[in-house]
Amino acid sequence: MKPGSDPIGPIGPPMPAPTLPLLCALLRGEAPPWPADPPDVEVFLREARYHGVMPLLDAQFRTSVPDPHVEDRWPDAVRHACRDDGLIRSMQELVYRTELVGVLAALAKAGIAPLILKGTALAYSHYPDPVLRPRADSDLLVAPSNRDSAMRVLSAMGYRRVSGPAGAHVGYQYEMTRVDPHGAAYSVDLHWRISNAQAFAWLFTFDELAAASVPVGALGPTARRLGDAHALLLALLHRAGNNVYVERDFGDRLIWLHDFRVLADAMSDDDLANFVRLACHRKVAAIAIEGLRRCADCLPSPRLAALIADLEKSPAAHSGADLLGAGRLRREWLELRAIPTMRARLAYLAGRAIPDAEYMRERFPDARGRALPILHAQRWLGGLVPRRSARGR
């Protein structure tokens, strides 16, 4: 489920993560031995896959800094699984990169200049090898006025809408997938605002983000991504959105926390100062502080510590805290207030209560012949049944 897409119904608690301290130690560049009282190997690998860090672990085992013998002190099953994952992703990356370059070129030909968001942008700008930054899709942000044109371009390339918002103002992205003749699937998340969460969706205009964007040469002459200050703030908002709107702790996957540290460590002093100004001016400083503290707990760095200290000294340090601590009713009120016009607020409420037909057909793909009123009743009744945790889906 995408944050804000259809928040009816509770979600269960996350599964425990018994191997988290060991994973964090490896990601910090330490060389811990396999514990004398070890976790189950399959549990460790399941956690590593869930956190999206298998390629990073493989790189750590192969570099073995500062202990060149760390590889010998870990089970073969762990090391080989990480190596296999890295090799598979290396082969996939070649194909996915070619696909994305083609998508960007097709959009450019139509006069559309998207901004590359999240994992794909960071993979090709802040990681020494894009394979080290796994991701399930490519997130592209277009101006709201270009949404329909971008949809047509992707549709002409064979992409089909998999999921989308329940109404015009309920969410702001489409998930689109193409399956090639060989069975390989490619996914693009097409955004026209930075988040499905209303509290974040309106914080930045496309033009503002585009003005501070930077090129991504490895993805073609027209490829551009967010500037580092915006990229870090968006990453922190993405974490908060998952934790607030999807499930507590779901936003704390280690690969996302690792992004925070990679970004902060790469930013210039001017970029860091700009980040502090943005977080305070947009009244989300407390959200940024909370996310950076969580990162520093697992993957500390001097730059992170300094950034947190600068934010905490700001008069706006508590801005955004209301959302983090809000119960469901309070959160719904904050979401409604964040929408800038009364007309859009009414459309949002209508879309939440009675989603459009296309959304309902996506939500219940096996009920193709069933009448829409029955599907709406099924949706509401389903909201009374606890869902599996986001982690288990």
KEPA-187970 format. One record per residue (C-alpha): chain; x, y, z. Coordinates in pm, 1 decimal. Last residue first. Layout:
! residues N
  ch        px        py        pz
   A         X         Y         Z
...
This chain:
! residues 393
  ch        px        py        pz
   A     307.2    -807.7     247.3
   A     484.7    -921.3     563.9
   A     647.4    -588.2     639.5
   A     325.2    -402.2     579.4
   A     174.5    -607.0     860.5
   A    -117.2    -826.1     769.3
   A    -443.4    -643.0     782.0
   A    -695.8    -636.8    1064.8
   A   -1055.7    -681.8     941.1
   A   -1291.9    -383.8     981.3
   A   -1152.4    -217.4     671.6
   A   -1264.0    -517.7     470.9
   A   -1624.2    -424.3     546.0
   A   -1562.0     -83.9     392.0
   A   -1398.2    -226.6      81.7
   A   -1661.3    -498.7      38.4
   A   -1936.2    -237.7      57.9
   A   -1759.9     -33.3    -211.4
   A   -1719.8    -348.3    -422.7
   A   -2092.1    -425.6    -390.4
   A   -2178.1     -69.8    -495.3
   A   -1945.5    -112.9    -798.3
   A   -2127.4    -416.5    -940.1
   A   -1926.3    -738.0    -973.9
   A   -1809.0    -850.4   -1316.1
   A   -1437.4    -791.1   -1263.0
   A   -1424.2    -911.0    -903.6
   A   -1077.2   -1066.7    -924.7
   A    -906.2    -729.0    -969.7
   A   -1053.3    -586.8    -646.2
   A    -842.6    -279.8    -564.5
   A    -765.2    -214.1    -929.1
   A   -1136.0    -226.6   -1019.6
   A   -1206.8       5.1    -725.3
   A    -941.9     253.5    -840.5
   A   -1086.4     266.7   -1190.4
   A   -1439.0     316.5   -1053.7
   A   -1353.4     624.1    -845.7
   A   -1324.6     606.9    -469.2
   A   -1637.1     676.7    -259.6
   A   -1556.5     800.0      90.8
   A   -1190.8     887.8      37.9
   A   -1257.6    1037.3    -301.6
   A   -1543.2    1247.4    -167.9
   A   -1330.0    1374.2     118.7
   A   -1047.0    1463.2    -118.8
   A   -1282.2    1637.4    -361.3
   A   -1418.9    1845.0     -73.5
   A   -1066.5    1939.1      31.9
   A    -972.4    2028.1    -326.2
   A   -1267.3    2267.1    -348.3
   A   -1180.8    2417.8     -10.7
   A    -828.6    2496.4    -124.1
   A    -479.4    2434.4      20.6
   A    -495.8    2073.5     136.7
   A    -292.1    2064.9     460.2
   A    -604.3    2113.8     671.4
   A    -749.2    1781.9     554.8
   A    -431.7    1591.6     641.3
   A    -413.8    1757.8     982.9
   A    -773.4    1655.9    1052.0
   A    -705.1    1296.1     948.3
   A    -399.5    1291.2    1175.4
   A    -606.4    1413.7    1468.3
   A    -858.2    1136.4    1408.8
   A    -587.9     869.3    1376.7
   A    -378.6     973.1    1672.2
   A    -114.3    1237.4    1627.1
   A     236.4    1211.2    1770.7
   A     433.9    1244.1    1448.3
   A     185.0    1492.0    1301.5
   A     214.2    1733.1    1594.0
   A     592.9    1719.3    1580.8
   A     592.8    1903.3    1247.8
   A     762.5    2212.7    1387.6
   A     948.8    2139.2    1709.8
   A    1288.5    2262.6    1591.0
   A    1144.6    2587.4    1453.0
   A    1350.2    2809.1    1687.0
   A    1655.5    2624.6    1547.9
   A    1913.5    2479.7    1784.6
   A    1780.8    2125.3    1732.8
   A    1830.4    2157.0    1358.4
   A    2194.9    2254.7    1395.0
   A    2257.4    1970.8    1642.9
   A    2098.8    1717.0    1409.4
   A    2321.1    1835.5    1125.1
   A    2633.4    1815.9    1339.8
   A    2554.1    1460.2    1448.6
   A    2481.5    1354.0    1092.7
   A    2808.9    1501.6     971.8
   A    3001.7    1325.8    1249.7
   A    2857.4     986.5    1146.9
   A    2629.0     735.4    1313.6
   A    2468.4     438.8    1137.3
   A    2212.4     277.8    1367.9
   A    2136.4     544.3    1629.0
   A    2239.8     814.1    1382.3
   A    1970.9     700.1    1139.8
   A    1704.3     715.3    1407.5
   A    1829.7    1058.0    1506.8
   A    1811.5    1170.0    1143.6
   A    1450.9    1056.0    1118.7
   A    1343.0    1228.8    1438.6
   A    1525.9    1547.8    1349.9
   A    1369.4    1563.6    1003.7
   A    1018.0    1517.2    1141.2
   A    1087.0    1778.2    1407.9
   A    1207.1    2019.4    1137.6
   A     893.1    1981.6     925.0
   A     773.4    2342.9     929.3
   A     845.3    2422.4     563.8
   A    1077.2    2706.0     670.8
   A    1247.8    2487.6     929.5
   A    1318.0    2190.7     704.0
   A    1418.5    2416.4     415.3
   A    1653.1    2630.5     624.2
   A    1819.6    2322.7     773.8
   A    1864.7    2173.8     425.8
   A    2014.7    2499.3     298.5
   A    2269.8    2489.9     580.5
   A    2353.8    2130.9     487.4
   A    2391.0    2225.7     121.2
   A    2617.4    2518.4     210.4
   A    2834.1    2294.4     428.8
   A    2864.8    2054.5     136.1
   A    2664.5    1734.4     123.9
   A    2824.1    1393.2      73.2
   A    2810.0    1279.1     437.4
   A    2448.0    1389.9     467.6
   A    2345.4    1201.9     153.0
   A    2520.4     877.1     242.7
   A    2388.4     896.7     599.3
   A    2030.3     951.6     492.2
   A    2053.3     683.5     222.9
   A    2170.6     432.6     485.7
   A    1849.9     501.8     677.2
   A    1653.0     407.4     364.7
   A    1861.4      92.7     313.0
   A    1811.4       6.8     679.8
   A    1434.7     -12.4     659.3
   A    1306.1     233.5     914.7
   A     994.7     351.0     733.4
   A     801.2      40.6     841.8
   A     873.8     134.2    1204.1
   A     506.1     217.5    1274.3
   A     284.1     114.3     987.4
   A     138.6     276.0     676.9
   A      38.7     637.3     741.6
   A     270.0     749.2    1021.1
   A     573.8     525.6     972.9
   A     556.9     518.6     594.0
   A     499.8     891.6     571.7
   A     780.7     958.0     819.0
   A    1027.2     761.7     605.9
   A     913.7     937.3     288.0
   A     944.5    1272.1     465.8
   A    1304.2    1187.5     555.9
   A    1384.4    1089.5     197.7
   A    1219.4    1409.7      71.5
   A    1435.6    1616.3     307.6
   A    1749.7    1438.5     193.1
   A    1666.1    1480.5    -175.0
   A    1571.9    1848.0    -130.8
   A    1910.0    1925.8      24.8
   A    2093.2    1704.5    -224.1
   A    1946.8    1857.1    -538.8
   A    1669.6    1648.7    -690.0
   A    1751.2    1444.2    -997.7
   A    1801.0    1515.6   -1366.0
   A    1824.8    1302.6   -1678.0
   A    1821.6    1496.7   -2006.9
   A    2162.7    1388.7   -2138.2
   A    2126.2    1022.8   -2039.8
   A    2110.3     806.0   -1731.4
   A    2481.0     805.5   -1641.6
   A    2488.2    1185.8   -1664.8
   A    2252.7    1245.3   -1375.1
   A    2207.9    1623.1   -1390.2
   A    2122.5    1847.3   -1092.0
   A    1794.9    1989.3    -964.3
   A    1759.4    2319.3    -773.5
   A    1529.6    2488.5   -1029.3
   A    1346.2    2159.5   -1083.1
   A    1248.0    2141.3    -716.2
   A    1100.1    2490.7    -718.8
   A     926.2    2431.1   -1050.4
   A     769.7    2108.5    -922.7
   A     618.3    2291.8    -629.5
   A     718.4    2201.7    -277.0
   A     534.2    2149.8      53.0
   A     200.0    2054.2    -102.4
   A     230.2    1676.2     -90.0
   A     374.6    1663.4     261.2
   A      72.0    1690.2     493.2
   A    -144.4    1556.7     210.0
   A      37.7    1223.1     221.8
   A      56.6    1088.7    -134.1
   A     399.9    1245.7    -160.8
   A     621.0    1458.6    -384.6
   A     348.0    1569.3    -622.4
   A     300.8    1465.0    -983.5
   A     440.8    1117.3    -930.8
   A     482.2     836.0   -1185.9
   A     603.7     519.4   -1016.3
   A     771.8     323.4   -1292.3
   A     797.7     -54.4   -1292.9
   A     978.6    -284.8   -1534.2
   A     895.2    -654.2   -1565.6
   A    1108.0    -909.7   -1752.9
   A     896.2   -1178.4   -1922.1
   A    1109.4   -1215.5   -2234.4
   A     858.2   -1027.7   -2451.4
   A     877.4    -729.1   -2212.8
   A     644.1    -671.3   -1918.2
   A     566.3    -306.0   -1849.9
   A     444.3    -168.2   -1519.0
   A     288.9     158.6   -1403.3
   A     230.2     276.1   -1046.0
   A      44.2     603.8   -1056.9
   A     109.4     889.2    -817.9
   A     -59.5    1180.0    -644.5
   A    -308.7    1058.0    -391.1
   A    -654.3    1142.9    -257.3
   A    -697.4    1463.7    -459.3
   A    -822.1    1330.6    -794.1
   A    -961.8    1012.6    -641.9
   A    -868.4     667.2    -515.4
   A    -509.7     718.0    -626.4
   A    -330.3     477.9    -858.7
   A    -247.3     117.3    -910.8
   A    -125.4    -110.8   -1186.9
   A    -141.4     131.8   -1479.7
   A       0.4     -27.1   -1790.9
   A     332.3      44.7   -1958.1
   A     366.6     -64.1   -2320.8
   A     576.5     221.2   -2454.0
   A     262.9     399.7   -2576.2
   A     126.8     376.0   -2221.0
   A     440.3     545.3   -2088.8
   A     401.6     834.1   -2330.9
   A      28.4     863.2   -2260.0
   A      85.4     871.2   -1884.0
   A     349.4    1141.5   -1930.1
   A      97.9    1351.7   -2124.0
   A    -162.1    1302.0   -1850.7
   A      73.8    1410.0   -1572.6
   A     235.1    1701.6   -1754.3
   A      29.2    1979.4   -1590.5
   A     104.7    1829.0   -1249.6
   A     478.4    1875.5   -1321.2
   A     654.1    1542.0   -1336.8
   A     822.3    1333.7   -1068.1
   A     973.3     996.6   -1158.2
   A    1023.7     705.8    -919.3
   A    1197.1     400.6   -1065.7
   A    1093.4      63.9    -928.4
   A    1181.2    -216.6    -687.5
   A    1501.5     -68.7    -554.0
   A    1844.4    -200.8    -460.0
   A    2123.2      52.9    -394.9
   A    2456.1    -134.4    -413.6
   A    2389.0    -224.0    -777.4
   A    2416.3     146.7    -858.1
   A    2794.0     122.7    -797.1
   A    2993.1     384.5    -603.0
   A    2665.8     503.0    -444.4
   A    2574.9     870.8    -428.5
   A    2475.2     969.8    -783.2
   A    2345.7     674.8    -981.4
   A    2198.7     477.4    -691.4
   A    2080.3     801.7    -530.6
   A    1852.5     890.4    -821.2
   A    1725.4     533.8    -847.1
   A    1652.4     514.9    -475.2
   A    1451.1     833.5    -428.5
   A    1347.1    1060.0    -711.9
   A    1429.8    1125.0   -1077.5
   A    1293.9    1459.8   -1194.3
   A    1085.9    1458.3   -1509.5
   A    1143.6    1677.0   -1817.1
   A     848.8    1636.3   -2054.0
   A     873.8    1778.4   -2406.9
   A     739.6    1465.5   -2576.3
   A    1090.6    1375.8   -2695.2
   A    1205.8    1422.2   -2335.3
   A     949.7    1166.2   -2217.6
   A    1072.4     914.6   -2474.2
   A    1436.0     977.0   -2376.7
   A    1356.2     933.1   -2007.6
   A    1179.2     603.7   -2075.0
   A    1464.2     477.5   -2292.8
   A    1724.0     564.0   -2027.6
   A    1504.2     380.7   -1778.3
   A    1493.6      66.2   -1991.2
   A    1869.0      64.1   -2050.9
   A    1926.9     108.0   -1677.2
   A    1689.8    -178.0   -1600.0
   A    1873.1    -414.4   -1834.2
   A    2221.5    -342.7   -1703.2
   A    2091.5    -338.8   -1346.7
   A    1945.5    -686.4   -1378.9
   A    2285.5    -839.4   -1446.3
   A    2441.4    -663.4   -1149.4
   A    2138.7    -751.5    -936.6
   A    2191.0   -1120.8   -1000.4
   A    2560.0   -1092.6    -913.1
   A    2490.7    -900.7    -591.5
   A    2227.7   -1148.8    -477.8
   A    2463.4   -1437.4    -547.4
   A    2737.9   -1271.9    -340.2
   A    2500.4   -1209.6     -49.4
   A    2378.6   -1569.5     -60.5
   A    2737.3   -1696.9     -82.8
   A    2846.6   -1497.0     220.3
   A    2552.5   -1605.1     433.8
   A    2566.6   -1975.0     339.3
   A    2944.8   -1980.7     378.2
   A    2902.9   -1887.1     742.4
   A    3109.1   -1588.3     859.6
   A    3458.2   -1595.8    1012.0
   A    3645.1   -1639.3     683.8
   A    3493.7   -1322.7     543.8
   A    3611.8   -1126.2     848.3
   A    3974.9   -1217.7     773.0
   A    4071.3    -888.1     607.2
   A    3971.3    -695.7     923.2
   A    3943.0    -319.3     873.1
   A    3794.1    -345.0     614.5
   A    3677.4    -673.5     469.6
   A    3650.9    -542.1     111.6
   A    3473.3    -855.8     -11.0
   A    3259.8    -904.0     299.1
   A    3161.6    -536.6     297.7
   A    3067.9    -543.7     -70.0
   A    2852.4    -850.9     -10.7
   A    2687.2    -676.5     284.1
   A    2609.6    -375.6      67.5
   A    2459.5    -603.8    -198.1
   A    2234.5    -770.6      64.6
   A    2117.9    -440.7     214.6
   A    1751.3    -410.4     116.4
   A    1619.5    -421.4     473.6
   A    1385.8    -711.0     390.1
   A    1667.5    -896.3     218.7
   A    1898.3    -857.3     518.9
   A    1620.5    -965.9     755.1
   A    1546.7   -1277.8     552.1
   A    1918.2   -1352.4     532.4
   A    1957.0   -1332.1     911.0
   A    1647.5   -1545.5     970.3
   A    1774.9   -1803.3     721.7
   A    2109.7   -1817.0     901.8
   A    1944.6   -1867.0    1242.0
   A    2085.5   -1614.4    1481.8
   A    2424.5   -1687.6    1634.9
   A    2529.1   -1751.7    1994.2
   A    2903.6   -1733.7    1927.0
   A    2823.4   -1443.7    1695.8
   A    2958.9   -1430.0    1338.0
   A    3253.5   -1196.9    1375.4
   A    3205.2    -820.7    1358.5
   A    3407.8    -630.2    1099.0
   A    3295.1    -268.1    1116.4
   A    3208.8     -68.3     810.1
   A    2901.0      92.3     964.0
   A    2691.1    -129.1     738.6
   A    2840.1    -439.1     902.5
   A    2762.7    -309.4    1251.5
   A    2408.7    -220.8    1146.0
   A    2343.4    -572.6    1017.9
   A    2464.9    -724.3    1344.3
   A    2252.8    -489.1    1554.5
   A    1944.9    -571.6    1338.7
   A    1971.9    -950.0    1358.1
   A    1682.1   -1008.5    1595.1
   A    1437.8    -797.3    1392.3
   A    1092.8    -860.8    1537.3
   A     793.9    -857.8    1300.8
   A     600.8    -534.3    1266.7
   A     266.8    -479.3    1442.1
   A     -63.4    -523.9    1255.7
   A    -230.7    -273.0    1025.4
   A    -562.9    -112.2    1105.8
   A    -838.4     -39.0     850.8
   A    -904.8     228.8     592.8
   A    -588.2     409.9     481.1
   A    -648.8     384.7     106.5
   A    -376.6     550.8     -98.7
   A    -233.6     782.2     168.5
   A      99.4     606.9     195.0
   A     123.9     348.8     -84.6
   A       0.0       0.0       0.0
